[in-house]
Amino acid sequence: MIFDTTKDSRQEDATIKWRNNHGIGCVNACPRFGKTRIGLKIIDKIYYKLPKEPNILILVPSEIVEKTWNSQLTKKAVVLTSNKA
């Protein structure tokens, strides 16, 4: 039995599993798996399917990860708001 274990295929598999679970859940994966990339792909699909801009909540564990998300979303011209506790 041969498994396709490329990073892209694992990320696509995680995206499909999330979608098949009606968009509920989180991706629990090792560092450098591509969790941010998976989230960006899902956001792209949501924006493409819906007639108006959805409200999407992104939770991050640290300021470093927040900066990564901000830079990636800024490249896509997505408006960001931050609510730091």
C-alpha positions in Angstrom: 0.0 0.0 0.0 1.4 3.4 -1.0 0.4 6.6 0.8 0.6 10.1 -0.6 2.1 12.0 2.3 3.1 15.3 0.6 2.5 18.4 2.7 -0.1 19.7 0.2 -2.1 16.4 0.3 -2.1 16.3 4.1 -3.3 19.9 4.2 -6.0 19.2 1.6 -7.1 16.1 3.6 -7.4 18.2 6.8 -9.5 20.8 4.8 -11.8 18.1 3.5 -12.3 16.6 7.0 -13.1 20.0 8.4 -15.6 20.7 5.6 -17.2 17.2 6.0 -17.7 18.0 9.6 -19.9 21.0 8.6 -17.1 23.5 9.3 -16.9 22.6 12.9 -13.6 21.7 14.7 -10.0 22.6 14.7 -6.8 21.3 13.0 -4.6 19.8 15.7 -1.3 19.3 14.0 2.4 19.4 14.5 4.5 22.6 14.0 5.2 23.4 10.3 2.3 21.3 9.2 0.7 24.3 7.5 -2.3 25.2 9.8 -2.2 28.8 8.8 -2.2 27.8 5.1 -5.1 25.5 5.7 -7.0 28.3 7.4 -6.3 30.6 4.5 -7.5 28.1 2.0 -10.8 27.6 4.0 -11.3 31.4 4.2 -10.8 31.6 0.4 -13.5 29.0 -0.1 -15.9 30.6 2.3 -15.5 34.0 0.6 -16.0 32.4 -2.8 -19.2 30.7 -1.9 -21.0 33.3 0.2 -22.8 36.3 -1.3 -21.6 38.7 1.3 -18.5 38.9 3.5 -18.7 36.6 6.4 -17.5 37.2 10.0 -14.7 34.9 10.7 -13.1 34.5 14.1 -9.4 33.4 14.2 -7.9 32.6 17.5 -4.2 32.5 17.9 -2.0 31.3 20.8 0.7 34.0 20.6 1.6 37.4 19.1 4.1 35.7 16.8 1.3 33.6 15.2 -1.0 36.7 15.1 1.7 38.6 13.1 1.8 35.7 10.7 -1.9 35.7 10.2 -2.0 39.5 9.9 0.7 39.5 7.2 -1.0 36.7 5.2 -4.4 38.3 5.4 -3.1 41.8 4.5 -1.6 40.2 1.3 -5.2 39.1 0.5 -6.6 42.6 1.3 -8.8 41.2 4.2 -9.8 43.8 6.8 -8.5 42.8 10.2 -9.8 43.7 13.7 -8.1 42.8 16.9 -9.7 42.4 20.3 -6.9 41.8 22.8 -8.1 41.0 26.3 
